[in-house]
Amino acid sequence: MTTPESSAPSDFIRNIINEDLKNNKYEGRVHTRFPPEPNGYLHIGHAKSICLNFGIAAQYGGLCNLRFDDTNPTKEEGEYVESIKEDVRWLGFDWEDRLFYASDYFDRMYDYAVQLIKAGKAYVDDLSADGIREYRGTLIDPGKESPYRSRPVEENLDLFQRMRAGEFEDGSRVLRAKIDMTSPNLNLRDPAMYRILHAEHHRTGNKWCIYPMYDWAHGLEDSIEGITHSICTLEFEDHRPLYDWFLDQLGVYHPQQIEFARLNLTYTVLSKRKLLQLVEQGYVSGWDDPRMLTISGLRRRGYTPESIQSFCERVGVAKTDSTIDIALLEYCIREDLNKRSPRVMAVLRPLRVVIDNYPQDQTEEVDAVNNPEDPGMGTRKVPFSRVLYIEQEDFREHPPEKFFRLAPGREVRLRYGYLITCVDVVKDEQTGEAVELHCTYDPETRGGTAPDGRKVKGTIHWVSAAHAHQAEVRLYDRLFTAENPGDVRSGADFESVLNPDSLETLTGYIEPSLVGAAPGSRYQFERLGYFCVDSKDSSPERMVFNRTVTLRDSWAKIEKRL
């Protein structure tokens, strides 16, 4: 077994594994698994679990399975299965030949259930769902035994076989474990193992009309696959004694379950139910809407696998729940894209500029740096001509103090171009807004440097009007205005705190080098932020860009804390 390198992450889970390896527990094996339910798309919280499970396996030279807990056919679909596989691959992980499903083990689970019935450890209960809840008791009051708990073994076997054969209606009977109705742990108060559900399964079709409950199936799956360290989130801590009980009663291989704190982020919801609600009620365009913190949404928005892995590593693994500032996630993608993204020029809210003394029919090419962080990315040629577009916000007719951009009589630097001075303003007669600026340029200042050494504070970006191409630009922001939109304790309705400005769509202009850029390509629009070519809607005929993240964090000063 590989010894972890000193540079590898360290946390309480890895400390447990180190101790197990030291004691030769599991014969030195490390075998983890990522076990999603295929009832929705994966989100950033799942990414933490993916990175943890696959990362631990890689660190210790072990194995990690991808296993689908597909025990509820009414909520699961093949579409979700394929999206999950795509997400795990995109994050950079490979399960090789270890792709499994709970449904692979349905026959074996059924046989195990029969084993418990024969041992007098399980029984068929005719109580309704309401009746079971009533008999279960509360955290304060013990439960009561079902009147069907004392059924003979042979009767239970007969009824369970008939449940499987489809003789009974949905919800009319369940198979329950016979444990302890007075246990302080409610999970041990005769939990259900099977329910009747006449529903077609996405893999097994109509073979089954009874389906295992999650708590019955989950520990068995780990046992069957030989998992050594079953890493779960904290909500499963109280379920661990139940998993242990099942495995102990069956006398089968016993993995070790370890719980860690799930990921909670500000300004978002990570509940599958609430994410599904956003999709089904049309608040977003789909599971891959770039405002969603699903992995597919983050991918479409322009996030990189490396940035998500970096985020998960920075967050770390803890034993207690906490909430992470979403600014840290934004910091990670900003840090990653700063190193890898080519710089380009685009104008999102165009204002026309005419350089009166520039030759009318002349076009020249100026040299622009592709990425100052990586000289190896070289330079590119950008066309320059008499008529340009600049950003509306880069001009003020009556500039405030410390406004160093363009204004009447003021000189500024055009990025990679010339120094220009505004000499006249054409306004809309009705609104009074500037619609065109007339400027002059100094032909001796190509590259933005004045031979006489005069200092110019303002530098603005631009595109040549004759060479620019229109593009649709989508400015995505956070989906919620509240820091904890899913916090029911605050009484907040998460729909009421949806951000009405989470998406703004503009028609802007891009430099010609961007035309035909491949879907998913990432760029820094100089002075504006990081953008990517939309993977669904963009084409050479209709370029669509999504804003991944702004250049600076406008919500929190996360950089100062790192």
C-alpha positions in Angstrom: 0.0 0.0 0.0 1.3 3.4 -0.9 2.4 5.7 1.9 0.9 9.2 1.6 3.2 11.9 0.6 3.9 14.7 3.1 2.4 17.3 0.7 -0.9 15.4 0.6 -3.9 16.8 2.5 -4.3 15.8 6.1 -7.6 15.5 8.1 -9.3 13.3 10.6 -10.4 10.8 7.9 -6.9 10.4 6.6 -5.7 10.1 10.2 -8.1 7.1 10.7 -6.9 5.5 7.4 -3.2 6.0 8.4 -3.9 4.2 11.7 -5.7 1.4 9.9 -2.8 0.9 7.6 -0.4 0.9 10.5 -2.4 -1.8 12.1 -2.9 -3.7 8.8 -6.7 -3.4 9.1 -8.4 -4.6 5.9 -5.0 -6.2 5.0 -3.7 -2.8 4.1 -6.4 -2.1 1.5 -8.1 1.3 1.0 -11.3 1.0 -1.0 -13.8 3.9 -1.1 -16.9 4.7 -3.2 -18.9 7.6 -4.4 -22.6 6.5 -4.1 -25.0 9.1 -5.6 -28.7 8.5 -6.0 -29.7 9.1 -9.6 -32.6 11.4 -8.7 -31.1 14.7 -9.8 -28.0 16.3 -11.1 -24.9 16.6 -9.0 -24.0 19.9 -7.3 -20.9 21.5 -5.7 -21.6 19.5 -2.5 -21.3 16.3 -4.4 -18.0 17.6 -5.9 -16.6 17.7 -2.4 -17.5 14.0 -1.8 -16.2 13.0 -5.3 -12.8 14.8 -4.7 -12.6 13.3 -1.2 -13.4 9.7 -2.1 -11.5 9.5 -5.4 -8.7 11.6 -3.9 -8.2 9.3 -0.9 -8.1 6.3 -3.2 -5.5 7.9 -5.4 -3.4 9.1 -2.4 -3.2 5.7 -0.9 -2.9 3.7 -4.1 -6.4 2.2 -3.5 -9.6 2.0 -5.4 -12.8 4.0 -5.6 -16.1 2.7 -7.0 -18.8 4.7 -8.7 -22.1 3.2 -7.4 -25.6 4.4 -8.1 -28.1 3.9 -5.2 -31.0 3.3 -7.5 -33.6 2.0 -5.0 -36.4 4.4 -5.7 -37.7 4.0 -9.3 -40.3 6.8 -9.0 -37.6 9.5 -8.7 -34.7 8.0 -10.7 -34.0 8.3 -14.4 -31.3 7.2 -16.9 -30.8 10.9 -17.7 -29.5 11.4 -14.2 -27.2 8.4 -14.4 -25.5 9.7 -17.6 -25.2 13.2 -16.2 -23.5 11.9 -13.1 -21.0 9.9 -15.1 -20.2 12.9 -17.2 -19.7 15.1 -14.2 -17.3 12.6 -12.4 -15.3 12.2 -15.6 -15.2 16.0 -16.2 -13.9 16.5 -12.6 -10.9 14.3 -13.6 -11.7 11.0 -12.0 -12.0 7.5 -13.4 -13.8 4.6 -11.8 -12.3 2.3 -14.5 -14.2 -1.0 -14.5 -15.9 -0.4 -11.1 -19.3 1.0 -12.1 -22.0 -0.6 -9.9 -25.7 -0.1 -9.1 -27.7 -1.1 -6.1 -30.0 -2.8 -8.5 -27.1 -5.2 -9.3 -27.7 -6.6 -5.9 -31.5 -6.7 -5.7 -31.6 -10.5 -5.8 -28.9 -10.8 -3.1 -30.6 -8.3 -0.9 -33.8 -10.2 -1.2 -32.0 -13.4 -0.1 -30.5 -11.5 2.9 -34.0 -10.3 3.9 -35.3 -13.9 3.8 -32.3 -14.8 6.0 -33.4 -12.3 8.6 -37.0 -13.4 8.5 -35.9 -17.0 9.1 -33.8 -15.9 12.0 -36.9 -14.1 13.5 -35.2 -10.7 12.9 -37.7 -9.3 10.4 -41.5 -9.4 9.9 -44.2 -8.2 7.5 -46.2 -5.4 8.9 -49.8 -4.4 7.8 -49.8 -1.1 9.6 -50.4 1.9 7.4 -47.7 4.6 7.0 -49.6 6.7 9.5 -49.9 3.8 11.9 -46.2 3.1 11.7 -45.5 6.7 12.5 -47.9 6.7 15.4 -46.4 3.5 16.9 -42.8 4.7 16.4 -43.0 7.2 19.3 -41.0 10.4 19.6 -37.6 11.5 20.8 -39.1 11.6 24.3 -41.6 8.7 24.2 -40.7 5.1 23.4 -42.4 3.4 20.5 -45.0 0.6 20.7 -44.7 -2.8 19.1 -46.8 -3.4 16.0 -49.7 -5.9 16.5 -48.1 -7.8 13.6 -44.6 -8.0 15.1 -45.2 -11.5 16.6 -46.2 -13.2 13.3 -44.7 -16.6 12.9 -41.7 -17.0 10.7 -43.5 -19.1 8.1 -46.3 -16.5 7.8 -43.8 -13.8 7.3 -42.0 -15.8 4.7 -45.2 -16.5 2.8 -46.3 -12.8 2.9 -42.9 -11.5 1.8 -42.9 -13.9 -1.1 -46.4 -12.8 -2.1 -45.3 -9.2 -1.8 -42.6 -9.9 -4.3 -45.1 -11.7 -6.5 -47.2 -8.6 -6.7 -50.3 -9.7 -4.9 -50.7 -6.6 -2.7 -51.3 -2.9 -3.4 -48.7 -0.2 -2.9 -48.3 0.8 0.7 -50.4 -2.1 2.0 -47.5 -3.9 3.7 -43.9 -3.4 4.5 -41.1 -5.7 5.7 -39.6 -4.4 8.9 -36.5 -5.3 10.9 -37.3 -6.5 14.5 -34.9 -4.6 16.7 -36.0 -2.4 19.6 -39.1 -0.2 19.7 -37.8 1.5 22.9 -34.4 2.4 21.5 -33.4 6.0 22.1 -32.2 5.9 18.4 -35.4 6.2 16.3 -33.6 4.5 13.4 -33.5 1.3 15.4 -37.3 1.2 16.1 -38.1 -1.6 13.7 -37.1 0.3 10.5 -38.7 -0.6 7.2 -36.6 -2.8 4.9 -38.9 -3.2 1.8 -42.0 -1.4 0.6 -44.4 -2.4 -2.1 -44.0 -0.2 -5.2 -45.5 -1.2 -8.6 -43.2 1.1 -10.6 -40.9 0.4 -13.6 -37.2 0.7 -12.7 -34.8 2.4 -15.2 -32.6 -0.7 -15.2 -34.7 -3.7 -14.1 -37.9 -2.8 -15.7 -40.9 -4.5 -14.1 -39.0 -7.4 -12.6 -39.6 -6.1 -9.1 -42.6 -4.6 -7.3 -40.9 -4.4 -4.0 -37.9 -2.2 -3.5 -35.3 -2.0 -0.7 -35.3 1.0 1.6 -32.1 3.1 1.4 -31.0 2.1 5.0 -31.3 -1.6 4.2 -29.5 -1.3 0.9 -26.7 1.1 1.6 -24.6 -0.9 4.1 -25.1 -4.1 2.2 -23.8 -2.4 -1.0 -20.6 -1.4 0.8 -20.3 -4.9 2.3 -20.8 -6.6 -1.1 -18.2 -4.4 -2.8 -15.6 -4.8 -0.1 -15.4 -1.1 0.8 -13.0 -0.4 3.6 -13.9 3.1 4.5 -17.5 4.2 3.8 -17.3 7.9 3.9 -20.7 9.6 4.6 -22.0 13.0 5.6 -23.0 13.7 9.2 -26.8 13.1 8.7 -25.9 9.4 8.5 -24.2 9.3 11.8 -27.4 8.1 13.6 -27.9 5.5 10.9 -24.6 3.8 11.5 -25.8 1.7 14.4 -28.6 0.4 12.1 -26.1 -0.5 9.3 -23.9 -2.2 11.9 -26.9 -4.2 13.2 -27.9 -5.4 9.7 -24.3 -6.5 8.9 -23.8 -8.1 12.3 -27.1 -10.1 12.1 -26.2 -11.4 8.6 -22.6 -12.2 9.6 -21.1 -10.5 6.5 -18.1 -8.4 5.8 -18.2 -5.1 7.7 -16.8 -1.8 6.3 -16.0 1.1 8.6 -18.3 4.1 8.2 -16.9 7.6 8.8 -19.0 10.8 8.8 -17.9 14.3 7.8 -19.6 17.6 7.5 -21.5 18.3 4.3 -20.8 21.4 2.3 -22.9 24.4 2.9 -22.5 27.6 0.9 -23.8 31.1 1.3 -26.2 32.6 -1.3 -27.3 29.2 -2.6 -29.4 26.1 -1.9 -27.9 22.6 -2.2 -31.0 20.6 -1.5 -32.0 18.4 -4.5 -35.6 19.0 -3.7 -35.2 22.7 -3.9 -33.0 22.5 -7.0 -35.6 20.4 -8.7 -38.2 23.0 -7.7 -36.2 25.8 -9.3 -36.0 23.7 -12.5 -39.6 22.6 -12.6 -41.1 26.0 -11.8 -39.1 27.7 -14.4 -36.9 29.9 -12.1 -33.9 28.7 -14.1 -33.6 27.3 -17.6 -32.6 23.8 -16.5 -30.2 21.8 -14.4 -27.3 23.2 -16.3 -28.4 26.9 -15.9 -25.1 28.7 -15.1 -26.8 30.2 -12.0 -27.2 26.8 -10.5 -24.4 25.3 -8.5 -24.8 22.0 -10.1 -21.6 20.6 -11.6 -23.1 20.9 -15.1 -24.2 24.5 -14.4 -20.7 25.4 -13.2 -19.2 23.7 -16.2 -21.4 25.7 -18.6 -20.6 28.9 -16.7 -16.9 28.4 -17.3 -15.6 26.8 -14.1 -12.7 24.5 -14.5 -12.2 21.1 -12.8 -9.0 22.4 -11.3 -10.7 25.3 -9.7 -13.4 23.1 -8.1 -10.7 20.7 -6.9 -8.8 23.6 -5.4 -12.0 24.8 -3.7 -12.7 21.4 -2.2 -9.1 21.1 -0.9 -9.3 24.6 0.7 -12.6 23.9 2.3 -11.1 20.7 3.8 -12.9 18.0 5.8 -14.4 18.7 9.2 -16.5 16.9 11.8 -18.9 19.8 12.5 -21.3 21.6 10.1 -20.3 25.1 8.9 -21.2 27.5 6.1 -18.5 28.5 3.6 -18.6 31.9 2.0 -19.3 31.5 -1.7 -16.7 34.1 -2.3 -14.1 31.4 -1.7 -15.4 29.4 -4.7 -15.3 32.5 -6.8 -11.8 33.2 -5.6 -10.7 29.8 -6.7 -12.0 30.1 -10.3 -10.7 33.7 -10.6 -7.2 32.5 -9.4 -7.2 29.6 -11.9 -8.5 31.5 -14.9 -6.0 34.3 -14.3 -3.3 31.9 -15.2 -4.8 30.1 -18.1 -7.2 32.5 -19.9 -6.2 34.5 -23.0 -7.0 38.3 -22.7 -9.2 39.7 -25.4 -11.2 42.9 -25.8 -15.0 43.2 -25.9 -17.4 46.0 -25.4 -20.7 45.1 -23.7 -22.4 48.5 -23.6 -21.1 50.2 -26.7 -20.5 54.0 -27.2 -19.4 55.0 -30.7 -16.1 56.9 -31.0 -14.9 58.7 -34.2 -11.3 59.7 -34.4 -11.6 62.7 -36.6 -7.9 63.1 -37.6 -7.3 59.4 -38.2 -7.3 58.5 -42.0 -10.7 57.5 -43.0 -9.8 54.4 -45.1 -6.9 53.3 -43.0 -6.7 50.1 -40.9 -3.7 49.0 -39.0 -3.0 46.1 -36.6 -1.7 46.6 -33.1 0.1 44.0 -31.0 -1.9 42.8 -28.0 -0.6 40.5 -25.2 -2.5 37.3 -24.8 -1.7 36.7 -21.1 0.8 38.7 -19.1 0.8 35.9 -16.5 2.1 33.5 -19.2 4.5 35.0 -21.8 4.5 31.7 -23.6 1.0 32.5 -24.8 2.5 35.2 -27.1 0.7 38.0 -28.8 -2.0 38.6 -31.3 -2.9 41.2 -33.9 -6.0 43.4 -33.2 -7.3 45.7 -36.0 -7.5 49.5 -35.3 -9.5 52.0 -37.4 -11.1 55.4 -37.4 -14.4 54.4 -35.7 -14.3 52.4 -32.5 -16.6 51.3 -29.7 -15.8 51.9 -26.1 -17.8 51.2 -22.9 -20.5 53.7 -22.1 -19.2 53.8 -18.5 -15.8 54.9 -19.7 -17.1 58.3 -20.6 -18.6 61.0 -18.4 -19.5 64.5 -19.6 -19.2 65.8 -16.1 -16.7 63.4 -14.5 -16.6 63.0 -10.7 -13.4 63.3 -8.7 -10.9 60.5 -9.4 -12.6 59.6 -12.6 -9.6 59.1 -14.9 -11.4 57.8 -18.1 -12.7 59.8 -21.0 -14.3 63.2 -20.7 -14.5 66.4 -22.8 -11.0 67.8 -23.2 -9.4 64.8 -21.5 -6.8 62.5 -22.9 -6.8 58.7 -22.3 -4.9 55.7 -23.5 -6.5 53.2 -25.7 -5.2 49.8 -24.7 -2.4 48.7 -27.1 -3.4 51.7 -29.3 -3.0 55.5 -29.1 -3.6 58.4 -26.8 -6.9 60.1 -27.8 -8.6 63.3 -26.6 -12.3 63.9 -26.6 -13.2 67.1 -28.5 -17.0 66.8 -29.0 -20.1 64.9 -27.8 -23.1 64.0 -29.9 -26.2 63.6 -27.7 -29.6 62.0 -28.2 -32.1 64.9 -28.6 -34.7 63.4 -26.4 -32.7 61.8 -23.6 -29.6 63.9 -23.6 -27.4 60.9 -23.4 -24.1 60.7 -25.3 -24.5 58.6 -28.4 -21.2 59.4 -30.2 -17.9 61.0 -29.2 -15.5 62.8 -31.5 -11.9 62.6 -30.6 -8.4 63.3 -32.0 -5.4 61.0 -31.6 -1.7 61.6 -31.3 -0.1 59.5 -34.1 3.2 59.6 -32.2 1.8 57.5 -29.3 1.3 54.1 -30.9 1.4 51.5 -28.2 0.1 54.1 -25.7 3.3 55.8 -24.8 3.9 59.6 -25.4 7.4 60.5 -26.7 7.4 63.6 -24.6 6.9 61.6 -21.5 3.5 63.1 -20.5 1.6 61.0 -18.0 -1.9 59.7 -18.8 -3.7 58.0 -15.9 -6.7 56.4 -17.8 -6.5 53.3 -20.0 -9.7 51.9 -21.6 -10.4 49.0 -23.9 -12.1 49.2 -27.3 -13.0 47.3 -30.5 -12.8 48.5 -34.1 -16.3 49.1 -35.4 -15.5 48.0 -38.9 -14.1 44.6 -37.6 -16.2 44.0 -34.5 -18.7 41.2 -34.4 -21.9 41.3 -32.4 -22.3 38.8 -29.6 -24.8 37.9 -27.0 -23.3 38.3 -23.5 -25.0 36.9 -20.4 -24.0 38.5 -17.2 -24.8 35.9 -14.4 -24.9 36.8 -10.8 -25.9 35.0 -7.6 -29.3 33.4 -7.8 -30.3 34.6 -4.3 -30.0 37.8 -2.4 -30.2 36.2 1.1 -27.1 34.7 2.6 -28.9 31.6 3.7 -31.9 31.2 1.4 -32.6 27.7 2.4 -32.5 28.3 6.2 -36.0 27.3 7.3 -35.2 28.4 10.8 -35.2 32.0 9.7 -38.7 31.6 8.3 -37.4 32.7 4.9 -39.2 31.4 1.7 -36.2 30.8 -0.6 -38.4 31.8 -3.6 -38.9 35.2 -2.1 -35.2 35.9 -2.0 -34.5 35.1 -5.6 -32.3 37.7 -7.2 -34.2 39.5 -9.9 -30.9 40.6 -11.4 -29.3 37.2 -11.5 -29.2 37.3 -15.3 -28.7 40.3 -17.6 -28.5 39.7 -21.3 -26.6 42.3 -23.5 -25.7 42.6 -27.1 -22.1 43.7 -27.3 -19.2 43.6 -29.7 -16.1 41.3 -29.7 -12.8 41.5 -31.4 -12.6 39.3 -34.5 -10.2 36.8 -33.0 -13.2 35.5 -30.9 -15.4 34.6 -33.9 -15.8 30.8 -34.1 -14.3 30.2 -30.7 -15.0 26.6 -29.5 -17.9 26.1 -27.0 -16.5 26.1 -23.5 -13.5 28.3 -24.4 -12.6 30.7 -21.6 -11.3 34.2 -21.9 -10.7 37.3 -19.8 -12.5 40.2 -21.4 -10.1 42.9 -20.4 -11.4 45.1 -17.5 -14.7 43.2 -17.5 -14.3 39.8 -16.1 -13.9 36.1 -17.2 -16.2 34.7 -19.8 -16.7 31.5 -21.6 -18.4 30.5 -24.9 -21.8 29.0 -24.0 -21.7 25.2 -24.7 -25.3 25.0 -25.7 -26.5 28.1 -27.5 -23.3 29.5 -29.1 -22.4 28.9 -32.8 -20.2 30.7 -35.4 -23.3 32.5 -36.6 -24.5 33.5 -33.1 -21.7 33.9 -30.5 -22.9 33.6 -26.9 -20.7 34.3 -23.9 -21.4 33.6 -20.3 -19.8 35.6 -17.5 -18.0 33.2 -15.3 -16.9 35.6 -12.6 -16.0 39.3 -12.3 -12.4 40.4 -12.1 -12.7 41.3 -8.4 -15.0 40.1 -5.7 -17.7 42.7 -5.2 -19.4 40.9 -2.3 -16.6 40.1 0.1 -12.9 40.7 0.5 -12.0 37.0 0.4 -8.5 37.7 -1.1 -7.5 39.5 2.1 -8.3 36.5 4.2 -6.3 34.0 2.2 
